[in-house]
Amino acid sequence: MSATVITNIATLVTNDPSLRDSDPLGLVRDAAVVIEGDRVVWTGDSSKAPATDNRVDAAGRAVLPGFVDSHSHLVFAGDRTEEFNARMSGRPYSAGGIRTTVAATRAASEAELEATLTRHLAEALRQGTTTFETKSGYGLTVEDEERALRLAARHTDEVTYLGAHVVAPEYADDPAGYVALVTGAMLDACAPHARWIDVFCEKGAFDGDQARAILTAGRAKGLHPRIHANQLSYGPGVRLAVELDAASADHCTHLTDADVDALANSATVATLLPGAEFSTRAAWPDARRLLDAGVTVALSTDCNPGSSYTSSVPFCVALAVRDMGMTPDEAVWAATAGGAAALRRTDVGRLVPGAYADLVLLDAPSHVHLAYRPGVPLVTGVWRRGVREV
């Protein structure tokens, strides 16, 4: 098996936990990294790099782990440009807009849905995303939810069953009946294709008792919980996430002190999704409050056609630094190692021996440029599983 060394790296972000006490990002300057097969086998000073069959000169640029996008909704059809335009003219976002995409997704062919999915995945890869999670949630029938998850599973292992996105329109007058479907026949059909189960715990979607029933049923089928929590208002979502050992509570915009304390004393990651606040002109999550309390924070795109139609993790990093109180180092960690933590993985989101060789080469000397030069296409190289794809 041939090996490749990437050398002459100005700043290497390793996220090595053994270095975190002295440097949260485990930075190595004038660095090199060695890839063999699909794994990292060595990192360190460029002058000490072992000899390899192949050599790539980073030419004084920065290298960091591939971004880990732990929250997206990529199996959908249709377009909500008009809704966005109207919202930017003063109409507030509400959960009901999801039903517009449900109608379009149900009407789309399997080939159309997969083409949309792969287009967005290619778009994300060009911007440095090498690991992604994606959800169902725009079908809301047994057949359409199963189809969405089956398609997603062709492209990622991080697949989430979100039959509980909103109550299906056919059950508008019978939400209890829809919960029974989500925890019964729909779950039976969808569980074989998924690793995770999610629920939108919010006014206009599912309350705390309904969310608990849905997540508990998923756990009984071997799916691990994650939850859309406290996005639009204060509510029980975050504390339910902690109670059920959810891997992640996502959004976390409206939090009480008790919510923050619960997260800080748990293994549940707070995944912040600044693209949603940007696209809905909503209040920003207070990342500084969470970080100061000791909460593990991840950043993700929430890519979806309604409330956050961006696949760009670098854009979300810049937003987090500018508007959510994060330092550039904290935001980069959250978009890499934090995303991995939200998926309960240690083989991605860091560049240490044994981790997957998922790397991003920036056309800049430092990762700080992701926030310093917002909107600039800085990603100039991407390796995924040891293969250069960009």
Protein Blocks (a to p, Z undefined) as FASTA:
>chain_A
ZZdddehifbacfkpaklmmmomnlpaehiadddehjbcfbdcdfklpccdfbdcdekhp
acddddddfbdcfbcgdjdklmmmmmmnopacdfklmmmmmmmmmmpcfklmmmmmmmmm
mmmmmnopabdcddehinopaklmmmmmmmmmmmocbdcdffklbccfklmmmmmlmmmm
mmmmmmmmmmmmpmbdcddddehiacfklmmmmmmmmmmnopacdddehklbgcfklmmm
mmnopabdghjlaccfklmmmmmmccbdcdddfklmmmnopacddfklmmmnopacddde
kiafkloccfbfklmmmmmmmmnopafklmmmmmmmmmmmmnopakgoiacehiacdddd
ddbfbfklmmmmghiafbfbdceehiafZZ
